[in-house]
Amino acid sequence: MAEIFIPKWGKAQGNGSQFMKNLEKHLRYEVDLEKYEAKKREIECGKENGEGGQVEGLGQLKGTIPAREYFRWHQDKQGCWGDKAFTNEFFRDNPHLKAKSFTKKTFVAGGFTKPSFA
């Protein structure tokens, strides 16, 4: 059975309301910090995705996944990154992490067409 810890506050310490105010302040700060850092990582991934393309022997960049998100999903569903359906769904839900892909250059009478974003 789980034990519940209820602190006993002395008269000099008050009733614990200051403790609860400090705890709430700390938790709100941590949540805001987490949101800020997540947005920062998304922006960095977007920059990396814009620089991607196709490398001979390695293939084409599909997207960039921040390490925190990668390992959180891996903890929850081991082997999920090897599942093509999961990665397609992940990039569908997070389009900002998906790399801009170039279509291959096609020959048209008169020269090559410019690559376009897909």
TORKOLMI-705001 format. One line per field, with one value per residue (C-alpha): residue number from 0; x, y, z. Coordinates in nm, 4 decimals, padded with zeros to 6 digits. Layout:
REM TORKOLMI-705001
num NUM:...;
px X:...;
py Y:...;
pz Z:...;
END
This chain:
REM TORKOLMI-705001
num 0:1:2:3:4:5:6:7:8:9:10:11:12:13:14:15:16:17:18:19:20:21:22:23:24:25:26:27:28:29:30:31:32:33:34:35:36:37:38:39:40:41:42:43:44:45:46:47:48:49:50:51:52:53:54:55:56:57:58:59:60:61:62:63:64:65:66:67:68:69:70:71:72:73:74:75:76:77:78:79:80:81:82:83:84:85:86:87:88:89:90:91:92:93:94:95:96:97:98:99:100:101:102:103:104:105:106:107:108:109:110:111:112:113:114:115:116:117;
px 00.0000:00.1297:00.2264:00.1274:00.3688:00.1985:00.4495:00.3866:00.4297:00.5338:00.3711:00.6822:00.6704:00.3102:00.0709:00.2820:00.1157:00.4484:00.5923:00.3033:00.3438:00.7152:00.6444:00.3860:00.6231:00.9022:00.6809:00.5443:00.8976:01.0109:00.7154:00.7811:01.1506:01.0685:00.8388:01.1057:01.3782:01.1505:01.0765:01.4483:01.5260:01.2535:01.4085:01.7536:01.6118:01.4397:01.7732:01.9365:01.6484:01.6836:02.0472:01.9687:01.9477:02.0616:02.4080:02.5465:02.5787:02.3786:02.0428:01.8109:01.7504:01.3930:01.3972:01.5766:01.4510:01.5719:01.7413:01.4956:01.1952:01.3773:01.4609:01.1232:00.9452:01.2015:01.1339:00.7596:00.7588:01.0849:01.1690:00.9215:01.1816:01.2301:00.8583:00.7910:00.4257:00.5286:00.7888:00.5413:00.2837:00.5474:00.6488:00.2823:00.2134:00.5390:00.5861:00.8380:01.0827:01.0458:01.3211:01.2517:01.2978:01.4069:01.2637:01.5206:01.6109:01.4259:01.5387:01.3062:01.3705:01.5878:01.7602:01.7036:01.4260:01.5066:01.4645:01.1384:01.0384:00.8017;
py 00.0000:00.3449:00.5723:00.9352:01.1852:01.4755:01.7136:01.8435:02.2172:02.3923:02.7152:02.9088:02.7529:02.8397:02.5957:02.5106:02.7579:02.9248:02.5824:02.5165:02.8609:02.7959:02.4487:02.5832:02.8608:02.6078:02.3708:02.6514:02.7729:02.4239:02.3772:02.7135:02.6303:02.2927:02.4591:02.7175:02.4551:02.2372:02.5316:02.6097:02.2478:02.2598:02.5721:02.4100:02.0995:02.3178:02.4787:02.1373:02.0121:02.3063:02.2137:01.8483:01.6826:01.3623:01.2193:00.9457:00.6246:00.7522:00.8286:01.1209:01.3047:01.2396:01.4540:01.5483:01.4239:01.5955:01.3506:01.4156:01.3234:01.0251:00.8683:00.9508:00.7646:00.4837:00.4397:00.4286:00.2047:00.0200:-00.0402:00.2226:00.4054:00.0960:00.0885:00.2763:00.3394:00.4975:00.7268:00.8335:00.9141:01.0968:01.3204:01.3743:01.4979:01.6997:01.8515:02.1041:01.8150:01.6750:01.7626:01.9510:01.6957:01.7691:01.5894:01.4451:01.6538:01.5386:01.5898:01.8018:01.8910:02.1993:02.1243:02.0266:02.1623:02.3278:02.1119:02.1722:02.1184:01.8280;
pz 00.0000:-00.0839:00.1989:00.1942:00.3391:00.5115:00.6652:01.0137:01.0171:01.3338:01.4388:01.3330:00.9836:00.9082:00.7417:00.4343:00.2001:00.1168:00.0340:-00.2055:-00.3667:-00.4222:-00.5602:-00.8041:-00.9139:-00.9726:-01.1726:-01.3908:-01.4603:-01.5601:-01.7981:-01.9636:-01.9933:-02.1517:-02.4077:-02.4914:-02.5365:-02.7523:-02.9827:-03.0025:-03.1020:-03.3694:-03.5215:-03.5259:-03.6952:-03.9530:-04.0413:-04.0796:-04.2932:-04.5316:-04.5927:-04.6656:-04.9978:-05.1561:-05.0926:-05.3145:-05.1149:-04.8182:-04.9728:-04.9180:-04.5915:-04.4760:-04.1648:-03.8458:-03.5101:-03.1914:-02.9531:-02.6698:-02.8860:-03.0361:-02.7012:-02.5449:-02.8251:-02.8091:-02.4368:-02.4919:-02.8019:-02.8536:-03.2165:-03.3358:-03.5458:-03.7595:-03.8405:-04.1642:-04.0761:-03.7451:-03.9042:-04.1745:-03.9056:-03.6970:-03.9875:-04.0792:-03.7255:-03.7113:-04.0574:-03.9238:-03.8663:-04.2185:-04.4663:-04.7832:-05.0578:-05.4095:-05.7061:-05.9408:-06.2392:-06.5455:-06.9012:-07.1106:-07.4695:-07.4499:-07.1178:-06.7597:-06.5424:-06.2125:-05.9035:-05.7227:-05.3636:-05.3119;
END
